[in-house]
Amino acid sequence: MILSCPMPKLDFDVITLGHGSGGILTHKLLEAGVFDLLRNPLLDTHHDGAMLTFGGPVAFTTDSYVITPVFFPGGNIGELAVNGTVNDLAMCGAIPRYLSLSFILEEGLTMTEFWQVLVSIKEAAERAGVQVVTGDTKVVERGKGDKLFINTSGLGEVHPRAAISSRRVQPGDKIIVSGPVATHGIAIMSVREGLAFDTTLESDTAPLNHTVRALLDEFGSGIHLLRDPTRGGVATVLNEIARDTKTGVDIRQAAIPVLDEVMGACELLGLDPLYVANEGVFLALVAAEVADRFVGMLQSLPYGESAAIIGEVVAAHPGQVVLTSRIGGRRVVNMLVGEQLPRIC
Amino acid sequence: MKHLTEYRSVELVEQYVAELHRTATRPWTLMEVCGGQTHSLVKNGLLNLLPPSITMVHGPGCPVCVTPLNLIDKAVYLAEERGVMLCSFGDMIRVPGSQKSLLDAKAAGADVRILYSPLEAVRLARENPHRDVVFFAVGFETTAPANALSVLQARQLGLKNYSILASHVLVPPAMEAVMQDADTNIQSFLAAGHVCAIMGLDEYLPLVRRYGLPIVVTGFEPVDLLQGILMAVRQLERGEARLENQYVRVVRPEGNPEARRIIGQVFETVDREWRGIGTIPGSGWAVRPELADFDADKKFAVTIAKAPECPDCIAGLVLKGIKKPHECSQFGRACTPERPLGAPMVSSEGACAAYYHFASVETQDVASLQISKL
């Protein structure tokens, strides 16, 4: 792999407990790598925190990333930590501006791996148009962490036309998914121990904020709710929406986009793509009258080519998600219990 | 989705449903033996499409559901007390033993791993020569060839640290047990296509003759299932009792002789206890005595006192098709997939879990149960 930013010359190859001491080694690590790579005026002050100014309402979110493996087809934990938090802000109807970046590194992590993660953080932040303005690094003993964990918190300005709230969801709203589901989860599973299978699938991790901003510019309060169906997948988020809003959700299996290869892997592993994680897909609940135009515009935007209306909000069966199967049978789609486990036969 | 799309075609489904409505003139009760078929029937909402005169009863064909409590306790013991690397198919690890499940043991620090193939476990044994690796080999005839192959492979590699905790169960004796139950009202069986792909068709002929009922070897997709049901109902309507094969694209009459040869090298037929049902003669496979080194049960000489089953769980009646899952007083109340009282609520192949997860909108009181939990 060729890195766009070559690693600086260092007198250490692996992370040791000393790098978390706050002393010379910590400084060497930060000065040599992190600060230079992520340069911006706010970070350059090297203060305990960043002093920020906002003119209006602000959205604030935090997320921790503990993915195994750290490097996966289509990305690594670094860009996931940027995109994930950027997308959470976008789902609030906000324009992401600033991130914090906290590392928990495991003793023995190689600098090469750490550098790869840092570079992908830098590139993802540039793509999303956000700045890393404050952060922290800790080191834990070997065996106490899985290479590295990352926490990112994010701040963004709420879009002036946004009115995102589950209270605005009402029967008649159309449910739209921005792209094929389950791709990230299956790509990750394809490289997990005991599951490894050959596939060209890659994670769909992506920053969705530019796409969402363009939609907010156009449709404003016509967008009632945005959700990011990461862990637990589409089924889990739709169940949360049905419960929170005391409405029913009807979806059509045939309308839900799933890549053929993902569907094949799900068949093989006995998993339901509705419950598999996504990282570059969002769900939008929009007023019925704008739904077709919304999908049309979304299909012309990055990461929205396969967008589709997959169902609607209904007054019947409040609190429940009901799926009409490809062959016309109807069944309830429940919350996932525990981890999705593969079936035997 | 090559070769699957056509078996999920809406047009074909509609044709078969219409044909079933025309064909069924009287009430008929059919049992689909295999949990995979139960799962597919419920997940695709097929049960609501059938004529009301046709009752589908869900059989004991969920290998996870029928694995004895005592064996799960043994697996937990091996992982916790003997420090083995305990490898298992996924849905086995959530099944509650008498004290805990393998998942609980994993959370408490035991080395429990979810694998998709026993050959992965052999690889782990090779890579970890100082650890004992045990594969929890459960399943019907379908998973037996791979489990047998893992033993042969370990023997060929000269591995001393690989063994299997085997609990294989066989379909025809279970069908026999269902028919011998005084309360049974089964008039026809859909036999499990994947099992027949290994075993062939011949072993079902005695059942057809002895009980005078139609048996249709059936696949798992919506069109397969509807076609299988239609073939069975046509026979019933004509008063026939024949063995038919709906799943011709997968099942050859002779099955897979090579797979059976491998099975025969490693396993021998034994009486087997079925959870919720009891001991069924000649209904299981155990590791042959000459391969005792690869039989975790013998290798570790585990004896664990048998714990009683949960008295409130009617799994046995459900597995024999005498009761439907939602006819259990605990269903969806004290017994849910989060807190299962019995195995059929754990595995997605289990009838109770299938009913819970894929509650049909029109027929289920689960819906109201779940809303009351909001």
Interface residues (C-beta under 8 A of the other chain):
Chain A: E193 G194 L195 R243 D260 M263 G264 E267 L269 G270 H317 P318 G319 Q320 V322 T324 S325 R326 I327 G328 G329 R330 R331 V332 N334 V337 G338 L341 P342 R343 I344 C345
Chain B: M1 L4 R8 S9 V10 V13 E14 G36 H39 V42 K43 N44 G45 L46 L47 N48 L49 P63 V64 C87 F89 G90 D91 M92 I93 R94 L103 R113 I114 L115 Y116 E120 V138 G139 F140 T142 T143 H194 P222 T336 P337 E338 S347 S348 E349 Y356 H357 F358 A359 S360 V361 E362 Q364 V366 A367 Q370 I371 L374
